[in-house]
């Protein structure tokens, strides 16, 4: 029988409750430039919002030199983008080594995912692994050569119909 410390954080409670000590913790933001992609009305203090009409994620680059951004937030944004790989490539290009891409998207089989006709993509806990670590994509240059690892990756929700996937993707 394993004796656990009393949980002090949500992740520690999740580890204890699921008996899975390997769940990565959420890493705190790094100091430096932070972007908030497609924020709508979800503005984040000390971050630079990028949104329509000034910035179009489908075609525009993130306005930063390579390797200069510490953190990127994409909250209920990626599911609205046709050109998902373009946005992910841009995030990879601008993030510093160790930089964070913090993502919240609707979970694939929920009402919140399917009730919005503007959603173009659906995400499960396996989506990031299939994008970043799939050997079948090696033949396709657009889908290979990723420099990301998946950190914390959790399905969360208050009610079944509104579950989300909360993921921290880290630039390697």
N, C-alpha and C positions, 0 to 999 in steps of 0.2 A: 504494500500500500504506500502511495506517495503522499507525503505531507506537503501541502502548498502554503505559500504565504497568503495572507488575506489580500484580496485584489484591491488595488488603489485606482486602477483605470479601467475603462471599458474593455480594452484589449486584454488586460489581465483577467477580468471576469469572463470574457469569452474563452480564453485559454483554459481557465479552470472549469467552466461549464461544459466545454466540449472535449476536455482532456486532450487538447492539442497544444503542447507547449511551443511548437514551431511557428505559430502565427506571428508574422512580423508586426512590430509596433509602428504607429504613424510617426514619421520623423518630423520634427518641427521645421518650419520654414527656415531657409538659409538667409543670411543677410544679403542684401543686394536687390537688384531690379526684379520686380514681380509684375507679371501681366495677368489680366483677367479677361479671358476670351469670351466674347458674346455675352456680356454680363446682364444685358437688359437692365432690370432694376436691382440686381444683386451686386452692388458695388462693395468692394473689399478695401478697407483702409490701407493706405500706402501701396496700392497697386495701380497700374495703368490699365484702364479699360480699353479693349479693342472691339469695336462693334460697327455694324452698319450705321450710317451710310459711308463713314470714313474708311472703314476697313472691311473687305469682303474676304472671309476665310476661304472661300472656294477658289480664289485666284490670286489673292495678294500674299506677299511674304509678311511674316511678323517683322515689324520695323525695328530690328535690332541686329547688330553685327553677330557673326558666329560666336558661340560660346560666351555670351555676356549676360544671360538671364539666369537668375537663381531659382525662381519659382514661377510656375504657370498654373492658373486655375481655369478649369473648364467645367462649369456647373450647369448641368442640363443644357449642354451646347453641342457636343459631338454627335448626338443622335439626329441633329437637324442638318448636318453637313453631308452633301453628296460625295465630295472629294475628301473622304476621311484620311486617306493615306497622305495627301498633300499637307493637311493640317498636322498630322503626326510627324511628318518629315521636317516641317518647319519648327515644331517644338524641339525635335532632336537637334536641329541645326543651331538654334539660339541658346539652348540650355548649357550651362557650365557642366563639367564632369561632377556628378553627385547632385545636380539640380533636380528639382521635383516637378513633375506634372501631376497635379491633384485633380482627379476627375470624379464627378458624380453624374451618372446616367441612369435612366429608368431600367429596372431589371426586365429582361426579355419577355417574361410570361405574365406581365401584370397589366392591369387596366391603364395605368399611367403611360405605359409604353405604347399601347395600341390605340388609345383614345384620341391621340393627337395626330391628325392626318399629315402633319408636316414632318413626322419622324421618318428618317430614311434608313436608319440602322438600329439593330437590336443587340443588346450586350448581355452576356452571361459571365459567370466567374471564369470561364475558359477562354473568353474572347481575346484577352491580351496575350495569353500564351500562344494561341493560334496565329495571331498576327506576328509577334516578335520571335517566336521559337519554332515555327513550322518549317520543317525541312523541305516540304513540297513547294514552298515559295522560293527556294534558292534558285530555281531556273528563271524566275521572274524578277528582274532587277528592281522594279518598283516595290516589291514586297519583301526584299531581302536586305541584309546589311544593317539591321536594327542595332542600336547601341542603347537599349533600354533593358532594365530588369523590373519585374513587378515586385513591389514591396507589399504593403498592406493592401488586401483585396477582399472586401467584405460585402455580403448582401445584408442590407439593413432595411427596416421599415417598422412603422407603427402599426399599420394594418396591411393585410395581404395584398390588396389591390394597388398599393403605392410603394412597393419595395423598390429600392435603388441599389445600384452597385457603386460602392465607394472604393476608389483605387488610388494608390500613390505609385506612380511610375517614376523610376529613378534613372537618370542618364548615367551610363557607365563610361 
